[in-house]
Every structure is written in structure tokens, then in C-alpha cells.
């Protein structure tokens, strides 16, 4: 199963404290309403861990697991990306998507102890992806320069 992490929104990007997506308590669970943007692997996901403000608990940003598909859930692919094309990215619209009570993550019950910890740990992975991409580009350029000949000579040598 593939799980997507849905935090980023159209109007606030990485400013997670300003998200507008809401979770409203109803009998047996919550109704999620809002939008998310630039969500990696969303078109492949079986589940979405969505960050939403729990209205009943003082708008604390909490984590909820949404099953894919769900009534009121709409996913659209973002096409023609220039970077990281191996990971399909998309937009999500939540229109009163029901999430059962037990799909609220126990340890993701406020922004600092939930979302921030996830972001702190994932940033290292993002840095390593960038570094490995740069190393791969360097190695490919070096290989090309060591094998490419111009005017009968290699264009580079040690």
C-alpha cells in the first residue's frame, strides 16, 4: 500500500500553520473539508495522511488517515512537471470526506508533536535526494567528458 502525506495547500505552500483544511467532529468520526496541493504519489495512494485543523479542539492541526477512494474526495494529477517526474504529484479536494474516529492518529494530535516531527525527519531525506541527484549529474558529465572526442582528442583528461 502507498500512503501520501498531505500538508501543503494552494494558498499557503509550506506555511503549515496557516492551513485552512478543517476537520469537524460528527457522530463516529470527522468530516474533512479543504484542499491540498503538490502532494507526492497521490495518484497511487491507498491512504492519505492529511493535516487538518480540528475545529472542536481549538483548531489544533492534527493528522487523519483518509481511505482512497472516499465519497467527496477528488484527486487531480499535476501534469508537465519539470522536476521529480518519477513521483506523480497532484491536487486533492476534500468535500466533507468522512473519516472514522479511529483514523485520527493518536500521536499526531497537535502541530508540534505531530506534523513538525514528520517534517524534521523528512527534510533530511529531501536533502539527500538533492545531493544524490547532483552527484549523479556530476558522474554522468565526467563520464561523457572522458569519452567524448573533439578534433581527435578527448575533451577532458586527468
Chimera marker file (.cmm) of the C-alpha trace (Angstrom):
<marker_set name="trace">
<marker id="1" x="0.000" y="0.000" z="0.000" r="1" g="1" b="0" radius="0.5"/>
<marker id="2" x="1.156" y="3.529" z="-0.749" r="1" g="1" b="0" radius="0.5"/>
<marker id="3" x="0.497" y="6.371" z="1.679" r="1" g="1" b="0" radius="0.5"/>
<marker id="4" x="0.662" y="10.070" z="0.771" r="1" g="1" b="0" radius="0.5"/>
<marker id="5" x="1.324" y="12.869" z="3.245" r="1" g="1" b="0" radius="0.5"/>
<marker id="6" x="-0.975" y="15.832" z="2.573" r="1" g="1" b="0" radius="0.5"/>
<marker id="7" x="0.053" y="19.100" z="4.206" r="1" g="1" b="0" radius="0.5"/>
<marker id="8" x="0.729" y="21.737" z="1.508" r="1" g="1" b="0" radius="0.5"/>
<marker id="9" x="-2.195" y="23.908" z="0.419" r="1" g="1" b="0" radius="0.5"/>
<marker id="10" x="-2.745" y="26.161" z="-2.619" r="1" g="1" b="0" radius="0.5"/>
<marker id="11" x="-2.698" y="29.481" z="-0.724" r="1" g="1" b="0" radius="0.5"/>
<marker id="12" x="-0.040" y="28.786" z="1.890" r="1" g="1" b="0" radius="0.5"/>
<marker id="13" x="2.520" y="26.379" z="0.421" r="1" g="1" b="0" radius="0.5"/>
<marker id="14" x="4.921" y="25.390" z="3.168" r="1" g="1" b="0" radius="0.5"/>
<marker id="15" x="3.413" y="27.788" z="5.732" r="1" g="1" b="0" radius="0.5"/>
<marker id="16" x="1.764" y="24.887" z="7.505" r="1" g="1" b="0" radius="0.5"/>
<marker id="17" x="0.482" y="26.931" z="10.435" r="1" g="1" b="0" radius="0.5"/>
<marker id="18" x="-1.963" y="28.695" z="8.112" r="1" g="1" b="0" radius="0.5"/>
<marker id="19" x="-3.660" y="25.684" z="6.596" r="1" g="1" b="0" radius="0.5"/>
<marker id="20" x="-7.394" y="26.028" z="6.032" r="1" g="1" b="0" radius="0.5"/>
<marker id="21" x="-8.391" y="22.364" z="5.783" r="1" g="1" b="0" radius="0.5"/>
<marker id="22" x="-10.815" y="21.605" z="8.620" r="1" g="1" b="0" radius="0.5"/>
<marker id="23" x="-11.907" y="18.501" z="10.490" r="1" g="1" b="0" radius="0.5"/>
<marker id="24" x="-15.353" y="18.850" z="12.021" r="1" g="1" b="0" radius="0.5"/>
<marker id="25" x="-16.443" y="16.296" z="14.629" r="1" g="1" b="0" radius="0.5"/>
<marker id="26" x="-19.564" y="14.313" z="13.749" r="1" g="1" b="0" radius="0.5"/>
<marker id="27" x="-21.035" y="11.115" z="15.103" r="1" g="1" b="0" radius="0.5"/>
<marker id="28" x="-18.486" y="8.339" z="14.659" r="1" g="1" b="0" radius="0.5"/>
<marker id="29" x="-15.690" y="10.483" z="13.254" r="1" g="1" b="0" radius="0.5"/>
<marker id="30" x="-14.892" y="13.664" z="11.370" r="1" g="1" b="0" radius="0.5"/>
<marker id="31" x="-15.769" y="15.445" z="8.139" r="1" g="1" b="0" radius="0.5"/>
<marker id="32" x="-12.701" y="16.804" z="6.327" r="1" g="1" b="0" radius="0.5"/>
<marker id="33" x="-13.138" y="19.833" z="4.074" r="1" g="1" b="0" radius="0.5"/>
<marker id="34" x="-10.361" y="21.692" z="2.253" r="1" g="1" b="0" radius="0.5"/>
<marker id="35" x="-7.682" y="21.472" z="-0.423" r="1" g="1" b="0" radius="0.5"/>
<marker id="36" x="-4.118" y="20.206" z="-0.676" r="1" g="1" b="0" radius="0.5"/>
<marker id="37" x="-1.591" y="20.887" z="-3.444" r="1" g="1" b="0" radius="0.5"/>
<marker id="38" x="1.652" y="19.298" z="-4.714" r="1" g="1" b="0" radius="0.5"/>
<marker id="39" x="1.027" y="16.002" z="-2.931" r="1" g="1" b="0" radius="0.5"/>
<marker id="40" x="3.545" y="13.333" z="-3.947" r="1" g="1" b="0" radius="0.5"/>
<marker id="41" x="2.356" y="9.896" z="-5.074" r="1" g="1" b="0" radius="0.5"/>
<marker id="42" x="-1.275" y="10.894" z="-4.560" r="1" g="1" b="0" radius="0.5"/>
<marker id="43" x="-2.468" y="9.209" z="-7.754" r="1" g="1" b="0" radius="0.5"/>
<marker id="44" x="-1.015" y="5.904" z="-6.488" r="1" g="1" b="0" radius="0.5"/>
<marker id="45" x="-2.068" y="6.188" z="-2.849" r="1" g="1" b="0" radius="0.5"/>
<marker id="46" x="-4.351" y="3.839" z="-0.965" r="1" g="1" b="0" radius="0.5"/>
<marker id="47" x="-4.333" y="6.163" z="2.043" r="1" g="1" b="0" radius="0.5"/>
<marker id="48" x="-3.733" y="9.852" z="2.674" r="1" g="1" b="0" radius="0.5"/>
<marker id="49" x="-2.392" y="11.195" z="5.966" r="1" g="1" b="0" radius="0.5"/>
<marker id="50" x="-3.997" y="14.615" z="5.861" r="1" g="1" b="0" radius="0.5"/>
<marker id="51" x="-3.223" y="17.514" z="8.172" r="1" g="1" b="0" radius="0.5"/>
<marker id="52" x="-6.350" y="19.417" z="9.183" r="1" g="1" b="0" radius="0.5"/>
<marker id="53" x="-7.443" y="21.840" z="11.876" r="1" g="1" b="0" radius="0.5"/>
<marker id="54" x="-9.700" y="20.073" z="14.374" r="1" g="1" b="0" radius="0.5"/>
<marker id="55" x="-12.381" y="22.706" z="14.966" r="1" g="1" b="0" radius="0.5"/>
<marker id="56" x="-13.628" y="21.080" z="18.177" r="1" g="1" b="0" radius="0.5"/>
<marker id="57" x="-10.145" y="21.039" z="19.727" r="1" g="1" b="0" radius="0.5"/>
<marker id="58" x="-9.179" y="24.675" z="19.254" r="1" g="1" b="0" radius="0.5"/>
<marker id="59" x="-8.111" y="24.344" z="15.620" r="1" g="1" b="0" radius="0.5"/>
<marker id="60" x="-5.142" y="22.156" z="16.562" r="1" g="1" b="0" radius="0.5"/>
<marker id="61" x="-3.521" y="20.787" z="13.427" r="1" g="1" b="0" radius="0.5"/>
<marker id="62" x="-3.983" y="17.040" z="13.629" r="1" g="1" b="0" radius="0.5"/>
<marker id="63" x="-3.353" y="14.024" z="11.407" r="1" g="1" b="0" radius="0.5"/>
<marker id="64" x="-6.174" y="11.956" z="9.905" r="1" g="1" b="0" radius="0.5"/>
<marker id="65" x="-5.979" y="8.888" z="7.674" r="1" g="1" b="0" radius="0.5"/>
<marker id="66" x="-8.295" y="9.093" z="4.655" r="1" g="1" b="0" radius="0.5"/>
<marker id="67" x="-9.050" y="5.971" z="2.625" r="1" g="1" b="0" radius="0.5"/>
<marker id="68" x="-8.765" y="6.238" z="-1.156" r="1" g="1" b="0" radius="0.5"/>
<marker id="69" x="-11.311" y="6.310" z="-2.695" r="1" g="1" b="0" radius="0.5"/>
<marker id="70" x="-13.778" y="8.089" z="-0.377" r="1" g="1" b="0" radius="0.5"/>
<marker id="71" x="-17.006" y="9.929" z="-1.055" r="1" g="1" b="0" radius="0.5"/>
<marker id="72" x="-16.252" y="13.650" z="-1.515" r="1" g="1" b="0" radius="0.5"/>
<marker id="73" x="-12.554" y="13.051" z="-2.296" r="1" g="1" b="0" radius="0.5"/>
<marker id="74" x="-11.264" y="14.331" z="-5.636" r="1" g="1" b="0" radius="0.5"/>
<marker id="75" x="-7.696" y="13.831" z="-6.864" r="1" g="1" b="0" radius="0.5"/>
<marker id="76" x="-6.233" y="15.569" z="-9.923" r="1" g="1" b="0" radius="0.5"/>
<marker id="77" x="-2.797" y="14.914" z="-11.413" r="1" g="1" b="0" radius="0.5"/>
<marker id="78" x="-0.463" y="17.875" z="-11.912" r="1" g="1" b="0" radius="0.5"/>
<marker id="79" x="0.899" y="17.424" z="-15.433" r="1" g="1" b="0" radius="0.5"/>
<marker id="80" x="4.001" y="18.695" z="-17.234" r="1" g="1" b="0" radius="0.5"/>
<marker id="81" x="6.270" y="18.898" z="-14.179" r="1" g="1" b="0" radius="0.5"/>
<marker id="82" x="9.905" y="19.734" z="-14.852" r="1" g="1" b="0" radius="0.5"/>
<marker id="83" x="11.407" y="18.013" z="-11.822" r="1" g="1" b="0" radius="0.5"/>
<marker id="84" x="10.923" y="14.758" z="-9.909" r="1" g="1" b="0" radius="0.5"/>
<marker id="85" x="8.736" y="13.314" z="-12.638" r="1" g="1" b="0" radius="0.5"/>
<marker id="86" x="9.188" y="9.798" z="-11.248" r="1" g="1" b="0" radius="0.5"/>
<marker id="87" x="6.778" y="10.736" z="-8.456" r="1" g="1" b="0" radius="0.5"/>
<marker id="88" x="3.271" y="11.573" z="-9.667" r="1" g="1" b="0" radius="0.5"/>
<marker id="89" x="2.041" y="14.708" z="-7.944" r="1" g="1" b="0" radius="0.5"/>
<marker id="90" x="-1.451" y="16.065" z="-7.589" r="1" g="1" b="0" radius="0.5"/>
<marker id="91" x="-4.071" y="18.251" z="-6.018" r="1" g="1" b="0" radius="0.5"/>
<marker id="92" x="-6.676" y="16.986" z="-3.589" r="1" g="1" b="0" radius="0.5"/>
<marker id="93" x="-10.105" y="18.373" z="-2.823" r="1" g="1" b="0" radius="0.5"/>
<marker id="94" x="-11.915" y="17.205" z="0.324" r="1" g="1" b="0" radius="0.5"/>
<marker id="95" x="-15.658" y="17.920" z="0.352" r="1" g="1" b="0" radius="0.5"/>
<marker id="96" x="-16.998" y="16.638" z="3.671" r="1" g="1" b="0" radius="0.5"/>
<marker id="97" x="-14.960" y="13.437" z="3.435" r="1" g="1" b="0" radius="0.5"/>
<marker id="98" x="-15.898" y="11.177" z="6.344" r="1" g="1" b="0" radius="0.5"/>
<marker id="99" x="-13.021" y="9.855" z="8.443" r="1" g="1" b="0" radius="0.5"/>
<marker id="100" x="-13.829" y="7.337" z="11.204" r="1" g="1" b="0" radius="0.5"/>
<marker id="101" x="-12.834" y="8.278" z="14.760" r="1" g="1" b="0" radius="0.5"/>
<marker id="102" x="-10.119" y="5.596" z="14.852" r="1" g="1" b="0" radius="0.5"/>
<marker id="103" x="-8.487" y="7.129" z="11.731" r="1" g="1" b="0" radius="0.5"/>
<marker id="104" x="-7.318" y="10.160" z="13.693" r="1" g="1" b="0" radius="0.5"/>
<marker id="105" x="-3.667" y="9.477" z="14.512" r="1" g="1" b="0" radius="0.5"/>
<marker id="106" x="-3.163" y="9.257" z="18.249" r="1" g="1" b="0" radius="0.5"/>
<marker id="107" x="0.302" y="10.847" z="18.260" r="1" g="1" b="0" radius="0.5"/>
<marker id="108" x="-0.453" y="13.414" z="15.565" r="1" g="1" b="0" radius="0.5"/>
<marker id="109" x="-2.795" y="15.397" z="17.772" r="1" g="1" b="0" radius="0.5"/>
<marker id="110" x="-1.141" y="18.807" z="17.551" r="1" g="1" b="0" radius="0.5"/>
<marker id="111" x="1.184" y="20.628" z="15.184" r="1" g="1" b="0" radius="0.5"/>
<marker id="112" x="4.351" y="20.478" z="17.308" r="1" g="1" b="0" radius="0.5"/>
<marker id="113" x="4.204" y="16.826" z="18.406" r="1" g="1" b="0" radius="0.5"/>
<marker id="114" x="2.822" y="15.564" z="15.105" r="1" g="1" b="0" radius="0.5"/>
<marker id="115" x="3.420" y="17.465" z="11.897" r="1" g="1" b="0" radius="0.5"/>
<marker id="116" x="6.641" y="19.234" z="12.894" r="1" g="1" b="0" radius="0.5"/>
<marker id="117" x="8.308" y="15.943" z="13.842" r="1" g="1" b="0" radius="0.5"/>
<marker id="118" x="7.367" y="14.461" z="10.478" r="1" g="1" b="0" radius="0.5"/>
<marker id="119" x="8.755" y="17.497" z="8.654" r="1" g="1" b="0" radius="0.5"/>
<marker id="120" x="12.008" y="17.486" z="10.656" r="1" g="1" b="0" radius="0.5"/>
<marker id="121" x="12.681" y="13.852" z="9.794" r="1" g="1" b="0" radius="0.5"/>
<marker id="122" x="11.663" y="14.155" z="6.145" r="1" g="1" b="0" radius="0.5"/>
<marker id="123" x="13.838" y="17.212" z="5.438" r="1" g="1" b="0" radius="0.5"/>
<marker id="124" x="16.967" y="15.080" z="5.748" r="1" g="1" b="0" radius="0.5"/>
<marker id="125" x="15.601" y="12.758" z="3.052" r="1" g="1" b="0" radius="0.5"/>
<marker id="126" x="14.908" y="15.740" z="0.799" r="1" g="1" b="0" radius="0.5"/>
<marker id="127" x="18.489" y="16.953" z="1.273" r="1" g="1" b="0" radius="0.5"/>
<marker id="128" x="19.908" y="13.514" z="0.420" r="1" g="1" b="0" radius="0.5"/>
<marker id="129" x="17.745" y="13.303" z="-2.711" r="1" g="1" b="0" radius="0.5"/>
<marker id="130" x="19.149" y="16.642" z="-3.876" r="1" g="1" b="0" radius="0.5"/>
<marker id="131" x="22.721" y="15.648" z="-3.074" r="1" g="1" b="0" radius="0.5"/>
<marker id="132" x="22.416" y="12.286" z="-4.822" r="1" g="1" b="0" radius="0.5"/>
<marker id="133" x="20.923" y="13.966" z="-7.897" r="1" g="1" b="0" radius="0.5"/>
<marker id="134" x="23.856" y="16.372" z="-8.030" r="1" g="1" b="0" radius="0.5"/>
<marker id="135" x="26.369" y="13.522" z="-7.649" r="1" g="1" b="0" radius="0.5"/>
<marker id="136" x="24.650" y="11.565" z="-10.422" r="1" g="1" b="0" radius="0.5"/>
<marker id="137" x="24.756" y="14.587" z="-12.732" r="1" g="1" b="0" radius="0.5"/>
<marker id="138" x="28.443" y="15.137" z="-11.970" r="1" g="1" b="0" radius="0.5"/>
<marker id="139" x="29.320" y="11.483" z="-12.610" r="1" g="1" b="0" radius="0.5"/>
<marker id="140" x="27.438" y="11.433" z="-15.911" r="1" g="1" b="0" radius="0.5"/>
<marker id="141" x="29.130" y="14.665" z="-17.040" r="1" g="1" b="0" radius="0.5"/>
<marker id="142" x="32.529" y="13.289" z="-16.069" r="1" g="1" b="0" radius="0.5"/>
<marker id="143" x="31.868" y="10.038" z="-17.970" r="1" g="1" b="0" radius="0.5"/>
<marker id="144" x="30.776" y="11.991" z="-21.037" r="1" g="1" b="0" radius="0.5"/>
<marker id="145" x="33.760" y="14.345" z="-20.900" r="1" g="1" b="0" radius="0.5"/>
<marker id="146" x="36.227" y="11.466" z="-20.530" r="1" g="1" b="0" radius="0.5"/>
<marker id="147" x="34.830" y="9.595" z="-23.549" r="1" g="1" b="0" radius="0.5"/>
<marker id="148" x="33.868" y="12.480" z="-25.871" r="1" g="1" b="0" radius="0.5"/>
<marker id="149" x="36.419" y="13.327" z="-28.520" r="1" g="1" b="0" radius="0.5"/>
<marker id="150" x="36.683" y="16.559" z="-30.441" r="1" g="1" b="0" radius="0.5"/>
<marker id="151" x="39.292" y="17.205" z="-33.136" r="1" g="1" b="0" radius="0.5"/>
<marker id="152" x="40.628" y="13.712" z="-32.495" r="1" g="1" b="0" radius="0.5"/>
<marker id="153" x="41.313" y="14.264" z="-28.784" r="1" g="1" b="0" radius="0.5"/>
<marker id="154" x="39.343" y="13.725" z="-25.563" r="1" g="1" b="0" radius="0.5"/>
<marker id="155" x="37.732" y="16.964" z="-24.385" r="1" g="1" b="0" radius="0.5"/>
<marker id="156" x="38.961" y="16.209" z="-20.835" r="1" g="1" b="0" radius="0.5"/>
<marker id="157" x="41.584" y="14.091" z="-19.146" r="1" g="1" b="0" radius="0.5"/>
<marker id="158" x="43.190" y="13.628" z="-15.756" r="1" g="1" b="0" radius="0.5"/>
<link id1="1" id2="2" r="1" g="1" b="0" radius="0.2"/>
<link id1="2" id2="3" r="1" g="1" b="0" radius="0.2"/>
<link id1="3" id2="4" r="1" g="1" b="0" radius="0.2"/>
<link id1="4" id2="5" r="1" g="1" b="0" radius="0.2"/>
<link id1="5" id2="6" r="1" g="1" b="0" radius="0.2"/>
<link id1="6" id2="7" r="1" g="1" b="0" radius="0.2"/>
<link id1="7" id2="8" r="1" g="1" b="0" radius="0.2"/>
<link id1="8" id2="9" r="1" g="1" b="0" radius="0.2"/>
<link id1="9" id2="10" r="1" g="1" b="0" radius="0.2"/>
<link id1="10" id2="11" r="1" g="1" b="0" radius="0.2"/>
<link id1="11" id2="12" r="1" g="1" b="0" radius="0.2"/>
<link id1="12" id2="13" r="1" g="1" b="0" radius="0.2"/>
<link id1="13" id2="14" r="1" g="1" b="0" radius="0.2"/>
<link id1="14" id2="15" r="1" g="1" b="0" radius="0.2"/>
<link id1="15" id2="16" r="1" g="1" b="0" radius="0.2"/>
<link id1="16" id2="17" r="1" g="1" b="0" radius="0.2"/>
<link id1="17" id2="18" r="1" g="1" b="0" radius="0.2"/>
<link id1="18" id2="19" r="1" g="1" b="0" radius="0.2"/>
<link id1="19" id2="20" r="1" g="1" b="0" radius="0.2"/>
<link id1="20" id2="21" r="1" g="1" b="0" radius="0.2"/>
<link id1="21" id2="22" r="1" g="1" b="0" radius="0.2"/>
<link id1="22" id2="23" r="1" g="1" b="0" radius="0.2"/>
<link id1="23" id2="24" r="1" g="1" b="0" radius="0.2"/>
<link id1="24" id2="25" r="1" g="1" b="0" radius="0.2"/>
<link id1="25" id2="26" r="1" g="1" b="0" radius="0.2"/>
<link id1="26" id2="27" r="1" g="1" b="0" radius="0.2"/>
<link id1="27" id2="28" r="1" g="1" b="0" radius="0.2"/>
<link id1="28" id2="29" r="1" g="1" b="0" radius="0.2"/>
<link id1="29" id2="30" r="1" g="1" b="0" radius="0.2"/>
<link id1="30" id2="31" r="1" g="1" b="0" radius="0.2"/>
<link id1="31" id2="32" r="1" g="1" b="0" radius="0.2"/>
<link id1="32" id2="33" r="1" g="1" b="0" radius="0.2"/>
<link id1="33" id2="34" r="1" g="1" b="0" radius="0.2"/>
<link id1="34" id2="35" r="1" g="1" b="0" radius="0.2"/>
<link id1="35" id2="36" r="1" g="1" b="0" radius="0.2"/>
<link id1="36" id2="37" r="1" g="1" b="0" radius="0.2"/>
<link id1="37" id2="38" r="1" g="1" b="0" radius="0.2"/>
<link id1="38" id2="39" r="1" g="1" b="0" radius="0.2"/>
<link id1="39" id2="40" r="1" g="1" b="0" radius="0.2"/>
<link id1="40" id2="41" r="1" g="1" b="0" radius="0.2"/>
<link id1="41" id2="42" r="1" g="1" b="0" radius="0.2"/>
<link id1="42" id2="43" r="1" g="1" b="0" radius="0.2"/>
<link id1="43" id2="44" r="1" g="1" b="0" radius="0.2"/>
<link id1="44" id2="45" r="1" g="1" b="0" radius="0.2"/>
<link id1="45" id2="46" r="1" g="1" b="0" radius="0.2"/>
<link id1="46" id2="47" r="1" g="1" b="0" radius="0.2"/>
<link id1="47" id2="48" r="1" g="1" b="0" radius="0.2"/>
<link id1="48" id2="49" r="1" g="1" b="0" radius="0.2"/>
<link id1="49" id2="50" r="1" g="1" b="0" radius="0.2"/>
<link id1="50" id2="51" r="1" g="1" b="0" radius="0.2"/>
<link id1="51" id2="52" r="1" g="1" b="0" radius="0.2"/>
<link id1="52" id2="53" r="1" g="1" b="0" radius="0.2"/>
<link id1="53" id2="54" r="1" g="1" b="0" radius="0.2"/>
<link id1="54" id2="55" r="1" g="1" b="0" radius="0.2"/>
<link id1="55" id2="56" r="1" g="1" b="0" radius="0.2"/>
<link id1="56" id2="57" r="1" g="1" b="0" radius="0.2"/>
<link id1="57" id2="58" r="1" g="1" b="0" radius="0.2"/>
<link id1="58" id2="59" r="1" g="1" b="0" radius="0.2"/>
<link id1="59" id2="60" r="1" g="1" b="0" radius="0.2"/>
<link id1="60" id2="61" r="1" g="1" b="0" radius="0.2"/>
<link id1="61" id2="62" r="1" g="1" b="0" radius="0.2"/>
<link id1="62" id2="63" r="1" g="1" b="0" radius="0.2"/>
<link id1="63" id2="64" r="1" g="1" b="0" radius="0.2"/>
<link id1="64" id2="65" r="1" g="1" b="0" radius="0.2"/>
<link id1="65" id2="66" r="1" g="1" b="0" radius="0.2"/>
<link id1="66" id2="67" r="1" g="1" b="0" radius="0.2"/>
<link id1="67" id2="68" r="1" g="1" b="0" radius="0.2"/>
<link id1="68" id2="69" r="1" g="1" b="0" radius="0.2"/>
<link id1="69" id2="70" r="1" g="1" b="0" radius="0.2"/>
<link id1="70" id2="71" r="1" g="1" b="0" radius="0.2"/>
<link id1="71" id2="72" r="1" g="1" b="0" radius="0.2"/>
<link id1="72" id2="73" r="1" g="1" b="0" radius="0.2"/>
<link id1="73" id2="74" r="1" g="1" b="0" radius="0.2"/>
<link id1="74" id2="75" r="1" g="1" b="0" radius="0.2"/>
<link id1="75" id2="76" r="1" g="1" b="0" radius="0.2"/>
<link id1="76" id2="77" r="1" g="1" b="0" radius="0.2"/>
<link id1="77" id2="78" r="1" g="1" b="0" radius="0.2"/>
<link id1="78" id2="79" r="1" g="1" b="0" radius="0.2"/>
<link id1="79" id2="80" r="1" g="1" b="0" radius="0.2"/>
<link id1="80" id2="81" r="1" g="1" b="0" radius="0.2"/>
<link id1="81" id2="82" r="1" g="1" b="0" radius="0.2"/>
<link id1="82" id2="83" r="1" g="1" b="0" radius="0.2"/>
<link id1="83" id2="84" r="1" g="1" b="0" radius="0.2"/>
<link id1="84" id2="85" r="1" g="1" b="0" radius="0.2"/>
<link id1="85" id2="86" r="1" g="1" b="0" radius="0.2"/>
<link id1="86" id2="87" r="1" g="1" b="0" radius="0.2"/>
<link id1="87" id2="88" r="1" g="1" b="0" radius="0.2"/>
<link id1="88" id2="89" r="1" g="1" b="0" radius="0.2"/>
<link id1="89" id2="90" r="1" g="1" b="0" radius="0.2"/>
<link id1="90" id2="91" r="1" g="1" b="0" radius="0.2"/>
<link id1="91" id2="92" r="1" g="1" b="0" radius="0.2"/>
<link id1="92" id2="93" r="1" g="1" b="0" radius="0.2"/>
<link id1="93" id2="94" r="1" g="1" b="0" radius="0.2"/>
<link id1="94" id2="95" r="1" g="1" b="0" radius="0.2"/>
<link id1="95" id2="96" r="1" g="1" b="0" radius="0.2"/>
<link id1="96" id2="97" r="1" g="1" b="0" radius="0.2"/>
<link id1="97" id2="98" r="1" g="1" b="0" radius="0.2"/>
<link id1="98" id2="99" r="1" g="1" b="0" radius="0.2"/>
<link id1="99" id2="100" r="1" g="1" b="0" radius="0.2"/>
<link id1="100" id2="101" r="1" g="1" b="0" radius="0.2"/>
<link id1="101" id2="102" r="1" g="1" b="0" radius="0.2"/>
<link id1="102" id2="103" r="1" g="1" b="0" radius="0.2"/>
<link id1="103" id2="104" r="1" g="1" b="0" radius="0.2"/>
<link id1="104" id2="105" r="1" g="1" b="0" radius="0.2"/>
<link id1="105" id2="106" r="1" g="1" b="0" radius="0.2"/>
<link id1="106" id2="107" r="1" g="1" b="0" radius="0.2"/>
<link id1="107" id2="108" r="1" g="1" b="0" radius="0.2"/>
<link id1="108" id2="109" r="1" g="1" b="0" radius="0.2"/>
<link id1="109" id2="110" r="1" g="1" b="0" radius="0.2"/>
<link id1="110" id2="111" r="1" g="1" b="0" radius="0.2"/>
<link id1="111" id2="112" r="1" g="1" b="0" radius="0.2"/>
<link id1="112" id2="113" r="1" g="1" b="0" radius="0.2"/>
<link id1="113" id2="114" r="1" g="1" b="0" radius="0.2"/>
<link id1="114" id2="115" r="1" g="1" b="0" radius="0.2"/>
<link id1="115" id2="116" r="1" g="1" b="0" radius="0.2"/>
<link id1="116" id2="117" r="1" g="1" b="0" radius="0.2"/>
<link id1="117" id2="118" r="1" g="1" b="0" radius="0.2"/>
<link id1="118" id2="119" r="1" g="1" b="0" radius="0.2"/>
<link id1="119" id2="120" r="1" g="1" b="0" radius="0.2"/>
<link id1="120" id2="121" r="1" g="1" b="0" radius="0.2"/>
<link id1="121" id2="122" r="1" g="1" b="0" radius="0.2"/>
<link id1="122" id2="123" r="1" g="1" b="0" radius="0.2"/>
<link id1="123" id2="124" r="1" g="1" b="0" radius="0.2"/>
<link id1="124" id2="125" r="1" g="1" b="0" radius="0.2"/>
<link id1="125" id2="126" r="1" g="1" b="0" radius="0.2"/>
<link id1="126" id2="127" r="1" g="1" b="0" radius="0.2"/>
<link id1="127" id2="128" r="1" g="1" b="0" radius="0.2"/>
<link id1="128" id2="129" r="1" g="1" b="0" radius="0.2"/>
<link id1="129" id2="130" r="1" g="1" b="0" radius="0.2"/>
<link id1="130" id2="131" r="1" g="1" b="0" radius="0.2"/>
<link id1="131" id2="132" r="1" g="1" b="0" radius="0.2"/>
<link id1="132" id2="133" r="1" g="1" b="0" radius="0.2"/>
<link id1="133" id2="134" r="1" g="1" b="0" radius="0.2"/>
<link id1="134" id2="135" r="1" g="1" b="0" radius="0.2"/>
<link id1="135" id2="136" r="1" g="1" b="0" radius="0.2"/>
<link id1="136" id2="137" r="1" g="1" b="0" radius="0.2"/>
<link id1="137" id2="138" r="1" g="1" b="0" radius="0.2"/>
<link id1="138" id2="139" r="1" g="1" b="0" radius="0.2"/>
<link id1="139" id2="140" r="1" g="1" b="0" radius="0.2"/>
<link id1="140" id2="141" r="1" g="1" b="0" radius="0.2"/>
<link id1="141" id2="142" r="1" g="1" b="0" radius="0.2"/>
<link id1="142" id2="143" r="1" g="1" b="0" radius="0.2"/>
<link id1="143" id2="144" r="1" g="1" b="0" radius="0.2"/>
<link id1="144" id2="145" r="1" g="1" b="0" radius="0.2"/>
<link id1="145" id2="146" r="1" g="1" b="0" radius="0.2"/>
<link id1="146" id2="147" r="1" g="1" b="0" radius="0.2"/>
<link id1="147" id2="148" r="1" g="1" b="0" radius="0.2"/>
<link id1="148" id2="149" r="1" g="1" b="0" radius="0.2"/>
<link id1="149" id2="150" r="1" g="1" b="0" radius="0.2"/>
<link id1="150" id2="151" r="1" g="1" b="0" radius="0.2"/>
<link id1="151" id2="152" r="1" g="1" b="0" radius="0.2"/>
<link id1="152" id2="153" r="1" g="1" b="0" radius="0.2"/>
<link id1="153" id2="154" r="1" g="1" b="0" radius="0.2"/>
<link id1="154" id2="155" r="1" g="1" b="0" radius="0.2"/>
<link id1="155" id2="156" r="1" g="1" b="0" radius="0.2"/>
<link id1="156" id2="157" r="1" g="1" b="0" radius="0.2"/>
<link id1="157" id2="158" r="1" g="1" b="0" radius="0.2"/>
</marker_set>
